[in-house]
Amino acid sequence: MSLSSRPTVIQQADRLCALGVFLVVLAVYTATFIGLPGNPDAEVEFQTTRSLALGEGFAISSETPEGTGVIALRYDVREGTGGRFYSWFGIGQALAGVPFFWAGRGISAIFPQFEARHMETQAYGLSRSEYFEHLLVGWRTPLCGALTCLLLFLIARRISVTRRMAVLAALGYGLCTFAWPQARDNLSDVQATFLLAVCVHLHLRVRESFWQFERPARWVLASLGFAAGAMVLTRVLTAPVALVLALALAWIVIAGRKRMWSNPLLGGQAGGKRAAMDMVWFAVPAALAAAVLLWANLARFGNPLESGYGAAVGSGTFFSYPPLLGLAGVTIAPGKGALWMAPALLLAPIGLWRLRDDRVVVALILAVALVVSLPVIHTQTFHGAWTYGPRYLLPAVFILWLAVAAGFDQLRAQSVHWVAPVLLMFGVVTSLPGVLVDQATHHDLALQAAREVWPAVPGDTERERDEHRFIALQWDWRFAAPWAHWRIFRHRAAGLPEEFDAGQIYFVAPGTLLRPQHDRSRGFRHLAWVDLEERLDGRVWPAVLIVLLMLGVGSVQLVRGLDPTRP
């Protein structure tokens, strides 16, 4: 067992580039984020955040029209202790939103006129409330997405990817994959991926310490345990990933302490006891996070092992989907495949070959990608429901993108160096439409058209029949998300009314008119700043100014960091 390759030490220029990547991506994400929940799951998570922020525990409150609607529809909630209703999602997402909720409440107190106008409108048949609270909690996701790009750059540098290629990889992940449309929304996958990035970065910090014949800082080990625990609190299905991270850390610690043993002056810093203490510093915060999860389950559902998904998972059908079909679904299905939504993943094998001497990193990449993907391909919800791209695979895409970064480096001196920019440009072509047209609009219109194409499908209710149609949509080229989004955008860019001919958009049932059912799905109101101006008569110039400032400062930092004369 060894530490494998010598890591690259982060220098001042790397820090400038990391800051530049962060500001540029955050500016783009802030300019294009949706603000208010575009998915009912996100509203359920917001209502949990609200209850926590106001000291009401985990239960969904009926004090708001949205909370009342969630309870009435029993949407993604289960009845728990005291007859109250609780979200079945991970509590980490809700907990992380609390400071953003209070920031939004403070802005609401300063600008009450927007809240009054907001309450006069409806969404999905329900009155609205707490505009700025929703907006700020929603902005947490773009922030996590941009921080993930920052960490991806630093990780790429630590595994010896050149600075320019690390910048290209970080920007490519943020803007040339479905990570961009995902970071606009309010679901937990982006936060879980950010916490995975924190863990991987801290792993390499620990390894770097041992390479320099230094013991790893206790705060780094403790932060690693905290981040792994927070990841599981955010998405319970990432528990196997946390186990892989613990095993990888044990590998690094044991190899590192053996390295110290080889130095006569540091013999006292080696041995099993020292290695065990390193793991204790990691394990304690991770165990505390596990205890919080068990306590929250007990408080909500009266059973520490019940997260709320019990009825679905325990039915025996949740993980019964044919795995080969699920694998094809998340990789090559026209409407959801990762190879369409993140085409530069094709370079991952090249990058893994380049990293072959760094056994720790290669093993970590492959193991994390495997444990993330296996549960997904066994479920009938492999497609990630009403979202853009295979969102459940986002952590796997991130970890594989480290190999993509190494692949960029491998190709830059070859005669096929043009392959990387071509794949990234294709990635922009498939990610940008997920921003210009909201996924809810496409799925709404696609299901309307699908009822004409497949009128007779299995199911006792229209909802069950729509679920069968939704699966069929993912495999039909006519309904494939990137290209259908572009056709919807073309219609809107031409200034045409919000009536779409199914023959022109989906090449089926010509003459059948499709209309978005909900106000937020019309035009470009899915964009936070368009919605603010059109629906609430707000002014967007402050947001535009902030975005331009971030873009300008970020670009300057990138130029400074990429200066070849700077160390």
C-alpha positions in Angstrom: 0.0 0.0 0.0 1.4 3.4 -1.0 0.3 7.0 -1.5 0.7 6.7 -5.3 1.7 9.8 -7.3 3.2 12.9 -5.7 0.4 15.6 -5.5 0.7 19.1 -7.0 0.9 21.8 -4.4 -1.7 24.6 -4.8 0.0 27.9 -5.5 -1.2 31.5 -5.6 -2.1 31.4 -9.3 -4.2 28.3 -8.7 -6.2 30.2 -6.0 -6.7 33.1 -8.4 -8.0 30.7 -11.1 -10.3 28.9 -8.6 -11.8 32.2 -7.5 -12.2 33.2 -11.2 -14.0 29.9 -12.0 -16.3 30.3 -9.0 -17.3 33.9 -9.9 -17.8 33.2 -13.6 -20.0 30.2 -13.0 -21.9 31.8 -10.1 -22.6 34.8 -12.4 -24.0 32.6 -15.1 -26.0 30.5 -12.6 -27.4 33.5 -10.9 -28.4 35.1 -14.2 -30.3 31.9 -15.2 -31.6 30.4 -12.0 -35.4 29.9 -11.5 -35.7 31.3 -8.0 -39.1 29.9 -7.1 -39.5 26.1 -6.9 -40.0 24.7 -10.4 -40.7 21.2 -9.0 -43.1 20.2 -6.2 -40.4 18.3 -4.5 -38.5 21.5 -4.0 -41.6 23.2 -2.5 -41.8 20.3 0.0 -38.2 20.8 1.0 -38.7 24.6 1.3 -41.7 24.1 3.6 -39.4 21.9 5.9 -36.8 24.6 5.8 -39.4 27.2 6.8 -40.6 25.1 9.8 -37.0 24.6 11.0 -36.2 28.3 10.6 -39.3 29.3 12.7 -38.6 26.7 15.4 -41.5 24.5 14.5 -39.5 21.3 14.0 -39.6 19.1 10.9 -43.4 19.1 10.3 -44.9 20.8 7.3 -47.0 23.8 8.5 -50.4 24.7 7.3 -49.7 28.4 7.9 -48.9 29.0 4.2 -51.1 28.2 1.2 -48.2 26.1 -0.2 -47.9 24.1 3.0 -51.7 23.6 3.1 -51.6 22.3 -0.5 -48.8 19.9 0.1 -50.6 18.4 3.1 -53.9 18.2 1.2 -52.4 16.5 -1.8 -50.2 14.3 0.5 -47.4 15.1 -1.9 -44.0 13.6 -0.9 -45.1 13.7 2.7 -46.1 11.0 5.2 -48.1 11.2 8.4 -45.8 10.9 11.3 -45.7 11.4 15.1 -48.5 13.5 16.5 -50.6 13.1 13.3 -48.5 15.8 11.6 -47.0 15.5 8.1 -43.3 15.3 7.3 -41.3 15.4 4.2 -39.6 12.1 3.3 -36.6 13.8 1.9 -33.2 14.1 3.6 -33.1 16.7 6.3 -29.7 18.1 5.2 -31.2 20.0 2.3 -33.7 21.7 4.6 -31.2 22.5 7.3 -28.8 24.1 4.9 -31.6 26.4 3.7 -32.3 27.9 7.1 -29.8 30.9 6.9 -31.0 31.6 3.4 -34.6 31.7 4.6 -33.7 34.3 7.2 -31.8 36.4 4.7 -34.9 36.3 2.5 -37.1 37.3 5.4 -34.9 40.3 6.1 -35.2 41.4 2.4 -39.0 40.9 2.6 -39.2 43.3 5.6 -37.3 45.9 3.5 -39.5 45.5 0.3 -43.0 44.5 1.5 -44.6 45.6 -1.7 -43.2 42.6 -3.6 -44.6 40.2 -1.0 -48.1 41.9 -1.4 -48.0 41.5 -5.2 -46.7 37.9 -4.9 -49.6 36.9 -2.6 -52.1 38.2 -5.2 -50.9 35.5 -7.7 -51.2 31.7 -7.9 -49.1 28.8 -8.9 -50.5 25.3 -9.6 -53.9 26.5 -8.4 -52.5 27.7 -5.0 -51.9 31.2 -3.7 -48.3 32.2 -3.1 -46.4 33.5 -0.1 -42.9 34.4 1.1 -41.4 35.5 -2.2 -37.9 36.6 -1.1 -37.6 33.6 1.3 -38.2 31.3 -1.7 -35.8 33.3 -3.8 -32.9 33.2 -1.4 -33.4 29.5 -0.5 -33.5 28.8 -4.2 -30.2 30.7 -4.8 -28.5 28.3 -2.4 -28.4 25.7 -5.2 -26.5 27.9 -7.8 -24.1 28.8 -5.0 -23.4 25.1 -4.3 -23.0 24.4 -8.0 -20.5 27.2 -8.4 -18.5 26.0 -5.4 -18.5 22.5 -6.9 -16.7 24.0 -10.0 -14.2 25.8 -7.7 -13.4 22.5 -5.9 -13.2 20.6 -9.2 -10.5 22.9 -10.4 -8.5 22.5 -7.1 -8.9 18.7 -7.2 -7.8 18.6 -10.8 -4.7 20.6 -9.9 -3.9 18.3 -7.0 -3.9 15.3 -9.3 -1.5 17.1 -11.6 -3.7 18.4 -14.3 -2.2 21.5 -15.9 -3.7 24.8 -14.9 -5.2 25.7 -18.2 -6.8 22.3 -18.6 -8.1 22.4 -15.0 -9.8 25.7 -15.8 -11.2 24.3 -19.0 -12.5 21.2 -17.1 -14.1 23.2 -14.3 -15.9 25.6 -16.6 -16.8 22.6 -18.9 -18.4 20.8 -16.0 -20.3 23.9 -14.9 -21.5 25.1 -18.3 -21.2 22.2 -20.8 -23.2 19.5 -18.9 -26.6 19.1 -17.4 -25.0 20.4 -14.1 -26.0 23.8 -15.4 -29.8 23.2 -15.7 -29.7 21.2 -12.4 -28.0 24.1 -10.6 -30.9 26.4 -11.6 -33.4 24.2 -9.7 -33.8 23.6 -6.0 -33.4 19.9 -5.6 -30.8 18.1 -3.3 -28.6 16.5 -6.0 -26.5 19.7 -6.4 -25.9 20.1 -2.7 -25.0 16.4 -2.3 -22.5 16.7 -5.2 -21.0 19.8 -3.6 -20.4 17.9 -0.4 -18.9 15.0 -2.3 -16.5 17.5 -3.9 -15.6 18.8 -0.4 -14.8 15.2 0.7 -12.6 14.4 -2.3 -10.7 17.7 -1.9 -10.1 17.1 1.8 -8.9 13.5 1.0 -6.2 15.0 -1.2 -5.3 17.5 1.4 -4.7 14.6 3.8 -2.6 12.8 1.3 -0.6 16.0 0.5 0.2 16.3 4.2 1.7 12.8 4.4 3.7 13.4 1.2 5.3 16.4 3.0 6.0 14.2 6.1 3.4 16.2 8.1 0.5 14.8 10.1 -2.8 15.9 8.6 -4.5 18.7 10.5 -7.2 17.6 12.8 -9.6 20.2 11.5 -9.2 18.7 8.0 -10.0 15.2 9.2 -13.0 16.5 11.2 -14.2 18.6 8.3 -14.0 15.5 6.1 -16.2 13.6 8.5 -18.7 16.4 8.8 -18.9 16.8 5.0 -19.5 13.0 4.5 -22.1 13.0 7.2 -23.8 16.1 5.8 -23.9 14.4 2.4 -25.8 11.5 3.8 -28.2 13.8 5.6 -28.8 15.5 2.3 -29.4 12.3 0.4 -29.7 9.0 2.3 -28.8 7.0 -0.8 -25.3 8.5 -0.7 -24.5 6.3 2.4 -22.5 3.8 0.3 -20.5 6.8 -1.1 -19.7 7.8 2.5 -18.5 4.2 3.2 -16.2 4.4 0.1 -14.8 7.7 1.3 -14.1 6.2 4.7 -12.2 3.2 3.2 -10.3 5.6 0.9 -9.3 7.7 3.9 -8.1 4.6 5.8 -6.0 3.6 2.8 -4.4 7.1 2.7 -3.9 7.3 6.5 -2.3 3.8 6.8 0.0 4.5 3.8 0.8 7.9 5.1 1.8 6.7 8.6 4.0 4.0 6.9 5.7 6.7 5.0 6.5 8.5 8.2 7.9 5.3 9.7 10.4 5.2 6.8 11.9 8.5 8.2 13.9 7.9 11.4 13.2 11.4 12.6 9.4 10.8 12.4 9.1 7.3 13.7 7.1 8.6 16.6 4.4 9.9 14.2 3.8 6.4 12.7 2.1 3.3 13.9 -1.4 1.9 14.3 -2.3 4.1 17.2 -1.6 7.3 15.3 -3.5 6.0 12.3 -6.5 5.0 14.5 -6.6 8.5 16.0 -6.7 10.0 12.5 -9.7 7.9 11.7 -11.3 8.9 15.0 -11.1 12.5 14.1 -13.0 11.7 10.9 -15.4 9.2 12.5 -16.7 11.4 15.3 -18.4 14.1 13.3 -19.6 11.5 10.8 -21.1 9.5 13.6 -22.8 12.6 15.0 -24.4 13.2 11.6 -25.6 9.6 11.7 -27.0 10.2 15.1 -28.8 13.3 13.9 -30.4 11.3 11.1 -31.6 8.6 13.4 -32.9 11.1 15.9 -34.8 13.0 13.1 -36.3 9.8 11.8 -37.4 8.9 15.3 -38.9 12.4 15.9 -40.7 12.3 12.6 -41.9 8.8 12.1 -41.3 7.1 15.5 -38.7 4.8 14.1 -35.0 5.7 13.8 -34.6 3.5 10.7 -37.7 5.0 8.9 -36.8 7.9 6.6 -40.2 8.2 5.1 -39.5 6.2 1.9 -40.3 2.9 3.7 -43.6 2.1 1.9 -42.1 2.7 -1.5 -38.7 1.0 -0.9 -40.2 -1.9 1.1 -42.8 -2.7 -1.6 -40.3 -5.0 -3.3 -40.7 -3.2 -6.7 -38.7 0.0 -6.1 -35.3 -1.7 -7.0 -36.7 -4.2 -9.4 -36.1 -2.3 -12.7 -34.1 -4.3 -15.3 -30.5 -3.0 -14.6 -29.4 -3.2 -18.2 -32.4 -1.2 -19.3 -31.7 1.3 -16.5 -28.1 1.5 -17.5 -29.1 2.3 -21.1 -31.6 4.8 -19.8 -29.1 6.9 -17.9 -26.3 6.7 -20.5 -27.8 6.7 -24.0 -31.6 7.2 -23.8 -32.4 10.1 -26.2 -34.3 12.1 -23.6 -32.1 11.5 -20.5 -28.8 9.8 -21.4 -25.7 11.3 -19.8 -23.6 10.9 -23.0 -25.9 13.4 -24.6 -26.2 15.7 -21.6 -22.5 15.5 -20.7 -20.7 14.3 -23.9 -17.2 15.0 -22.7 -17.6 12.0 -20.4 -16.4 10.0 -23.5 -12.9 11.2 -22.5 -13.0 9.7 -19.1 -11.4 6.4 -20.1 -8.5 8.3 -21.6 -8.1 10.3 -18.4 -8.2 7.1 -16.2 -5.4 5.7 -18.3 -3.4 8.8 -17.8 -4.0 8.6 -14.0 -3.2 4.8 -13.9 -0.2 5.3 -11.7 -2.3 7.2 -9.1 -4.1 4.1 -7.8 -5.8 6.0 -4.9 -7.5 8.5 -7.2 -8.4 5.9 -9.9 -9.9 3.6 -7.3 -11.8 6.4 -5.7 -13.2 7.6 -9.0 -14.4 4.2 -10.1 -15.7 3.2 -6.7 -17.8 6.3 -6.2 -19.1 6.3 -9.8 -20.1 2.6 -9.3 -21.9 3.0 -5.9 -23.8 6.1 -7.1 -24.9 4.4 -10.4 -25.9 1.0 -9.1 -29.0 2.0 -7.1 -30.1 4.3 -9.9 -30.1 1.8 -12.7 -32.1 -0.6 -10.6 -35.0 1.8 -10.1 -37.9 2.6 -12.3 -37.2 6.3 -11.6 -33.8 6.2 -13.3 -34.8 9.2 -15.4 -35.0 11.6 -12.4 -38.6 12.4 -13.0 -39.5 16.0 -14.1 -35.9 17.3 -14.3 -33.4 17.9 -17.0 -31.0 15.0 -17.5 -30.3 12.0 -15.3 -30.1 14.1 -12.1 -29.5 11.1 -9.8 -26.2 10.5 -11.6 -24.9 14.0 -11.0 -22.4 12.9 -8.2 -21.1 10.2 -10.6 -20.7 12.7 -13.4 -18.7 15.0 -11.1 -16.3 12.3 -9.9 -15.8 11.0 -13.5 -15.2 14.6 -14.6 -11.9 14.4 -12.7 -10.9 11.7 -15.3 -12.2 14.0 -18.0 -9.9 16.7 -16.8 -6.9 14.3 -17.0 -8.2 13.3 -20.5 -8.0 17.0 -21.6 -4.4 17.0 -20.5 -3.6 13.8 -22.3 -5.1 15.1 -25.6 -3.7 18.7 -25.6 -0.4 17.6 -27.1 -1.9 15.1 -29.5 -3.0 15.5 -33.1 -6.6 15.0 -31.9 -6.5 17.9 -29.4 -9.6 19.4 -31.1 -11.8 16.6 -29.7 -12.1 18.2 -26.3 -13.4 21.6 -27.4 -15.8 19.9 -29.9 -17.3 17.7 -27.1 -17.6 20.8 -24.9 -19.3 22.8 -27.6 -21.7 19.9 -28.1 -22.3 19.9 -24.3 -23.3 23.6 -24.6 -25.7 22.7 -27.3 -27.4 20.2 -25.0 -27.2 22.1 -21.7 -28.3 25.6 -22.9 -31.8 24.6 -24.0 -32.4 23.3 -20.5 -31.9 26.9 -19.4 -33.7 28.7 -22.1 -36.8 26.4 -21.8 -37.9 25.1 -18.4 -38.1 21.3 -18.2 -41.6 21.6 -16.7 -42.8 23.3 -19.9 -41.3 20.5 -22.1 -42.7 17.7 -20.0 -46.1 19.4 -19.8 -46.4 19.7 -23.5 -44.8 16.3 -24.2 -47.3 14.5 -22.0 -50.2 16.3 -23.8 -48.8 15.1 -27.1 -48.1 11.6 -25.7 -51.8 11.2 -24.9 -52.5 11.6 -28.6 -49.7 9.1 -29.6 -50.4 6.5 -27.0 -54.1 6.8 -26.0 -54.3 3.2 -24.7 -51.6 2.3 -22.1 -51.7 0.2 -18.9 -53.1 1.9 -15.8 -56.4 2.3 -13.9 -56.2 6.1 -13.7 -55.0 8.8 -16.0 -52.1 9.5 -13.6 -50.9 5.9 -13.9 -51.3 6.0 -17.6 -49.3 9.2 -17.7 -46.5 7.5 -15.8 -46.2 4.8 -18.5 -46.2 7.5 -21.2 -43.5 9.4 -19.3 -41.2 6.4 -19.4 -41.9 6.0 -23.1 -41.0 9.7 -23.7 -37.4 9.1 -22.5 -36.8 6.5 -25.3 -38.5 8.4 -28.2 -36.3 10.6 -30.3 -39.2 12.8 -31.2 -39.5 13.9 -27.6 -35.8 14.0 -26.8 -35.3 16.9 -24.3 -32.4 18.9 -25.8 -33.9 19.1 -29.3 -37.5 19.5 -28.3 -36.4 22.4 -26.0 -34.7 24.1 -29.0 -37.9 23.8 -31.0 -39.9 25.3 -28.2 -37.4 28.1 -27.9 -37.5 28.8 -31.6 -41.3 29.1 -31.4 -41.0 31.6 -28.6 -38.1 33.6 -30.1 -40.3 34.2 -33.1 -42.8 35.9 -30.9 -45.6 33.4 -31.5 -48.4 32.8 -29.0 -48.1 30.2 -26.3 -49.8 27.6 -28.5 -47.6 24.9 -30.0 -48.4 22.6 -32.9 -47.6 19.0 -31.8 -46.5 18.3 -35.3 -43.9 21.1 -35.3 -42.6 20.5 -31.8 -42.7 16.7 -31.5 -43.5 15.5 -35.1 -46.7 13.8 -34.0 -50.4 14.6 -34.3 -50.1 17.6 -36.7 -52.7 20.2 -35.9 -53.0 19.3 -32.3 -52.4 22.5 -30.2 -50.5 22.2 -27.0 -50.7 24.9 -24.3 -48.7 25.2 -21.1 -51.0 24.6 -18.2 -49.4 26.9 -15.6 -48.5 30.6 -15.7 -44.8 30.0 -14.8 -44.4 27.7 -17.8 -45.3 30.4 -20.3 -42.7 32.5 -22.0 -39.6 33.0 -20.0 -41.1 33.4 -16.6 -39.2 30.3 -15.4 -36.2 32.7 -15.1 -36.2 34.4 -11.7 -35.5 37.9 -13.0 -38.0 37.8 -15.9 -40.6 36.6 -13.4 -39.7 39.5 -11.0 -40.1 42.1 -13.7 -43.2 40.7 -15.5 -45.2 39.4 -12.6 -44.2 41.6 -9.7 -43.2 44.8 -11.6 -39.7 44.7 -10.1 -36.5 46.1 -11.4 -33.8 43.7 -12.5 -30.9 46.2 -12.9 -29.5 45.4 -9.5 -29.3 41.7 -10.4 -27.8 42.5 -13.8 -25.2 44.8 -12.2 -24.2 42.1 -9.7 -24.0 39.5 -12.4 -21.8 41.7 -14.6 -19.6 42.6 -11.6 -19.0 38.9 -10.8 -18.3 38.1 -14.5 -15.8 41.0 -14.7 -14.0 40.2 -11.5 -14.0 36.5 -12.3 -12.6 37.1 -15.8 -9.8 39.3 -14.4 -8.9 36.6 -11.8 -8.7 34.0 -14.5 -6.4 36.2 -16.7 -4.2 36.8 -13.7 -4.1 33.2 -12.7 -3.3 31.9 -16.2 -0.5 34.4 -16.6 2.5 32.0 -17.3 4.9 34.3 -15.4 2.9 33.9 -12.1 3.9 31.1 -9.8 
